[in-house]
Amino acid sequence: MTGDDKLKGGTSGPKTIPMTSSLYLHPSDNPNLTLTQIVFNGNNYDLWSEAVKNGLDAKNKLTFIQGKVKKPEDDDDDENIELVAWRQCQAMLRAWLRNVIDEKLHPSITFSGPVNKIWEELRARYSAGNAPRVHQLKQDLNECKQGKDSVVEYYTRLKTIWDELANYSTIKGCTCGAAASIAKEREEEKVHQFLMGLDSKLYRNIRTNLLMEEPIASLNRAYGLILREERHASITEVKEDKIEAAMAVKGYGGKGSGGYTKDDVEEGDLPPPPQCTDCGKYYHTEENCYDKHGYEEVKVRERGRGRR
């Protein structure tokens, strides 16, 4: 017997499955267990299969879908503890797979027989192959733009694509002298991809500053600065809304109500508040426009003039 198949106990005591064996089932293991929150829907096989394999590996059951745990030869002996354990594990794994596959696909999948055969059937039927999937991922990466998403949402979409592409990389664990250069080049490529997809109107200034740095900023630093810029812009927008509301009460109108309208201001009934010639918003000038210059640069200018 192999070390994985050896049983504890001698001839004088009851035999048990060692906890280190793939045949061992923990008392907490049950057919309702969910290996991953990712549910297979017929179109996400690669992502799903990696998540399932990770869950099975944590349970010391990955060898079952790999076909490495063979059925005991003496399959007529119901008192054979190895045979009983093997059958229990097979039934448990079939249930676990069923739990993470969309119910709509259940009629087309045979949940019977050795679990490695079920796994192989799923792979043969749904795996798109490396080349088509890599092509699709690179196309998705090329088309990935921020749009109306927050910086966090946009970066998360990017990182999901990067991580999946890394799974298909043929260069793994390189330890040669070029390893550092390869890693640096990949990092810089990600920085460029991240900056290219940002909203140009909101982040053009800070993006230019980051690209002018030598060496170029790391991905983490670029992400951190852009995220901080987004938060500052959000705070500034809230402040401007409050100012406009206050000015409306005093008679300036703006976004508020109860005072003069914007037309009244333009017709000269009220002295107009400052208006930016770049973004068109009121209560600041082009010189102090966060949209044009970025929060950090405007603050530097104000500090240079002695403002706090």
VOGU-3710 file (C-alpha; in Angstrom, 3 decimals, decimal comma):
1> mtgddklkgg> 0,000/0,000/0,000  1,036/3,590/-0,540  1,370/6,029/2,349  -1,951/7,586/1,330  -3,752/4,257/1,550  -2,351/2,866/4,793  -4,823/2,424/7,612  -4,325/3,098/11,279  -4,727/0,368/13,832  -3,587/-3,238/14,032
11> tsgpktipmt> -5,356/-6,566/14,079  -6,484/-6,057/17,657  -8,320/-2,734/17,145  -10,725/-1,111/14,715  -9,204/0,269/11,531  -9,637/3,938/10,632  -8,723/6,193/7,718  -5,754/8,465/8,543  -6,509/12,180/8,491  -3,727/12,675/5,947
21> sslylhpsdn> -5,359/10,297/3,454  -7,381/11,518/0,477  -10,020/9,012/1,584  -10,541/10,809/4,890  -13,752/12,824/5,310  -13,894/15,410/8,064  -16,992/15,330/10,320  -17,929/18,779/8,982  -17,947/17,559/5,365  -21,454/17,174/4,019
31> pnltltqivf> -23,214/17,035/0,617  -24,425/20,648/0,958  -20,919/22,117/1,153  -20,072/24,828/-1,409  -16,521/24,692/-2,742  -16,634/28,158/-4,300  -18,999/31,095/-4,742  -18,369/30,948/-8,492  -21,189/28,994/-10,151  -20,525/27,358/-13,518
41> ngnnydlwse> -22,973/28,703/-16,105  -21,559/27,153/-19,265  -19,428/30,170/-20,228  -16,965/30,564/-17,358  -15,324/27,135/-17,261  -11,708/28,242/-16,859  -12,366/30,599/-13,953  -14,751/28,116/-12,320  -12,492/25,087/-12,710  -9,563/26,880/-11,059
51> avkngldakn> -11,773/27,862/-8,129  -13,101/24,302/-7,754  -9,609/22,791/-7,894  -8,481/25,203/-5,210  -11,415/24,182/-3,002  -10,761/20,475/-3,549  -7,064/20,927/-2,840  -7,944/22,545/0,488  -10,030/19,450/1,258  -7,239/17,103/0,143
61> kltfiqgkvk> -9,530/15,783/-2,602  -7,841/17,139/-5,724  -6,374/13,703/-6,452  -9,890/12,343/-7,039  -10,622/14,481/-10,103  -7,074/13,803/-11,293  -7,870/10,083/-11,262  -5,034/9,266/-8,866  -7,192/7,636/-6,187  -8,033/4,217/-7,583
71> kpeddddden> -10,981/2,120/-6,522  -9,861/-0,731/-4,191  -9,526/-3,989/-6,111  -11,602/-6,019/-3,636  -14,828/-4,275/-4,606  -17,069/-7,143/-3,393  -16,105/-6,760/0,251  -18,522/-4,307/1,869  -16,479/-4,489/5,048  -13,382/-3,203/3,296
81> ielvawrqcq> -12,949/0,193/4,989  -10,987/1,570/2,043  -13,774/0,638/-0,354  -16,429/2,187/1,867  -14,367/5,384/2,221  -13,761/5,546/-1,544  -17,500/5,259/-2,266  -18,332/7,908/0,323  -15,778/10,301/-1,122  -17,053/9,745/-4,651
91> amlrawlrnv> -20,638/10,471/-3,579  -19,533/13,534/-1,611  -17,534/15,001/-4,519  -20,384/14,449/-6,968  -22,647/16,417/-4,621  -20,052/19,187/-4,254  -19,749/19,529/-8,034  -23,512/19,633/-8,438  -23,703/22,455/-5,879  -21,469/24,748/-7,948
101> ideklhpsit> -23,056/24,106/-11,357  -26,092/26,057/-12,521  -29,246/23,990/-12,168  -30,091/24,689/-15,802  -27,077/22,578/-16,825  -27,849/19,620/-14,560  -29,961/17,701/-17,127  -27,063/17,796/-19,608  -24,470/16,552/-17,125  -24,245/12,990/-15,852
111> fsgpvnkiwe> -23,571/13,045/-12,129  -22,761/9,354/-11,914  -19,672/7,208/-12,126  -16,180/8,111/-10,935  -15,834/11,821/-10,313  -12,692/12,070/-12,472  -14,771/10,920/-15,478  -17,365/13,606/-14,747  -14,609/16,208/-14,487  -13,039/15,091/-17,757
121> elrarysagn> -16,419/15,263/-19,504  -16,901/18,851/-18,305  -13,418/19,822/-19,455  -13,855/18,245/-22,898  -17,243/19,872/-23,407  -16,750/23,364/-22,033  -13,069/24,227/-22,057  -12,471/26,633/-24,939  -8,769/25,839/-25,156  -5,892/28,160/-24,359
131> aprvhqlkqd> -5,458/30,068/-27,622  -9,101/31,189/-28,099  -9,440/32,147/-24,440  -6,162/34,093/-24,390  -7,263/35,919/-27,541  -10,596/36,815/-25,928  -8,915/38,011/-22,734  -6,496/40,232/-24,653  -9,378/41,673/-26,624  -11,247/42,353/-23,374
141> lneckqgkds> -8,113/43,988/-21,987  -7,789/46,231/-25,036  -11,432/47,323/-24,719  -11,407/47,768/-20,936  -12,179/51,422/-20,170  -13,329/53,155/-17,008  -16,520/54,566/-18,484  -18,950/55,402/-15,690  -17,317/53,002/-13,230  -15,447/54,140/-10,158
151> vveyytrlkt> -11,668/53,732/-10,108  -12,035/50,709/-7,815  -14,536/48,999/-10,139  -12,424/49,743/-13,222  -9,217/48,470/-11,599  -10,981/45,312/-10,390  -12,091/44,501/-13,946  -8,549/45,005/-15,177  -6,991/42,872/-12,446  -9,447/40,030/-13,101
161> iwdelanyst> -8,274/39,895/-16,723  -4,604/40,148/-15,741  -4,910/37,320/-13,220  -6,616/34,983/-15,675  -4,057/35,758/-18,371  -1,309/34,918/-15,875  -2,773/31,405/-15,555  -2,060/30,842/-19,262  1,468/32,213/-19,147  4,139/29,800/-20,347
171> ikgctcgaaa> 6,812/31,605/-18,311  6,374/30,460/-14,723  8,827/30,627/-11,854  11,681/32,032/-13,906  14,879/32,292/-11,857  17,331/33,331/-14,570  19,071/36,693/-14,723  16,327/38,134/-16,898  13,584/37,438/-14,338  13,727/40,914/-12,780
181> siakereeek> 13,660/42,622/-16,178  10,679/40,545/-17,315  8,756/41,333/-14,133  9,561/45,052/-14,454  8,417/45,140/-18,080  5,134/43,404/-17,220  4,555/45,859/-14,370  5,118/48,861/-16,644  2,776/47,401/-19,255  0,027/47,119/-16,625
191> vhqflmglds> 0,609/50,723/-15,538  0,169/51,913/-19,133  -2,974/49,800/-19,591  -4,444/51,155/-16,359  -3,706/54,800/-17,236  -4,914/54,489/-20,846  -8,345/53,297/-19,790  -8,987/56,109/-17,289  -11,476/58,887/-17,916  -9,331/61,449/-19,766
201> klyrnirtnl> -11,406/64,422/-18,682  -11,093/63,620/-14,995  -7,524/62,318/-14,812  -5,626/63,810/-17,752  -3,403/65,976/-15,571  -2,361/63,399/-12,996  -1,956/60,796/-15,757  0,469/63,112/-17,566  2,420/63,663/-14,352  2,699/59,917/-13,725
211> lmeepiasln> 3,875/59,235/-17,280  6,568/61,907/-16,951  8,109/60,225/-13,921  11,400/58,443/-14,458  11,301/55,575/-13,762  7,567/55,224/-14,281  5,473/54,779/-11,126  4,637/51,298/-9,891  1,130/49,980/-10,451  0,286/50,231/-6,747
221> rayglilree> 1,476/53,846/-6,560  -0,376/54,852/-9,733  -3,565/53,216/-8,483  -3,219/54,854/-5,066  -2,716/58,353/-6,505  -5,616/58,023/-8,957  -7,867/56,719/-6,194  -6,902/59,650/-3,978  -7,607/62,061/-6,841  -11,069/60,536/-7,268
231> rhasitevke> -11,825/60,932/-3,571  -10,641/64,541/-3,534  -12,774/65,316/-6,593  -15,783/63,728/-4,910  -15,253/65,835/-1,765  -14,817/68,965/-3,882  -18,037/68,288/-5,790  -19,949/67,930/-2,527  -18,489/71,235/-1,289  -19,442/72,988/-4,538
241> dkieaamavk> -22,987/71,669/-4,258  -23,218/73,071/-0,734  -21,863/76,441/-1,885  -24,359/76,628/-4,731  -27,184/75,759/-2,341  -26,057/78,492/0,041  -25,775/81,018/-2,795  -29,272/80,053/-3,937  -30,641/81,026/-0,529  -28,908/84,404/-0,873
251> gyggkgsggy> -30,406/84,926/-4,291  -27,963/83,468/-6,775  -30,070/80,495/-7,870  -27,700/77,905/-9,340  -28,732/74,358/-8,466  -30,892/75,512/-5,572  -34,324/77,074/-5,567  -35,974/80,126/-4,067  -33,570/82,689/-5,546  -32,683/84,074/-8,933
261> tkddveegdl> -32,053/81,623/-11,727  -28,948/81,301/-13,837  -30,688/83,410/-16,500  -31,143/86,205/-13,978  -27,419/86,178/-13,324  -26,631/86,241/-17,038  -29,079/89,118/-17,596  -27,308/91,198/-14,985  -29,923/91,186/-12,229  -27,256/89,860/-9,879
271> ppppqctdcg> -23,476/90,094/-9,926  -22,392/86,716/-11,303  -20,384/84,351/-9,099  -16,968/83,269/-10,374  -17,247/80,796/-13,264  -14,539/78,510/-14,623  -13,948/78,995/-18,348  -12,687/75,416/-18,665  -15,368/73,239/-17,008  -18,188/75,802/-16,903
281> kyyhteency> -18,857/75,365/-13,193  -19,412/78,318/-10,876  -17,593/79,447/-7,716  -14,059/78,883/-8,965  -11,821/80,077/-11,812  -9,874/78,164/-14,461  -6,691/78,718/-12,434  -8,169/76,756/-9,529  -10,049/74,148/-11,571  -9,589/70,644/-10,158
291> dkhgyeevkv> -10,855/69,073/-13,382  -8,159/70,790/-15,430  -5,177/70,854/-13,099  -5,879/68,113/-10,564  -6,425/68,432/-6,851  -2,763/68,147/-5,845  -1,513/70,847/-8,252  -4,221/73,331/-7,235  -3,368/72,816/-3,565  0,333/73,387/-4,294
301> rergrgrr> -0,536/76,666/-6,021  -2,697/77,794/-3,115  0,048/76,973/-0,617  2,469/78,979/-2,760  0,185/81,990/-2,439  0,068/81,538/1,316  -3,472/80,106/1,438  -4,399/77,414/3,998
//
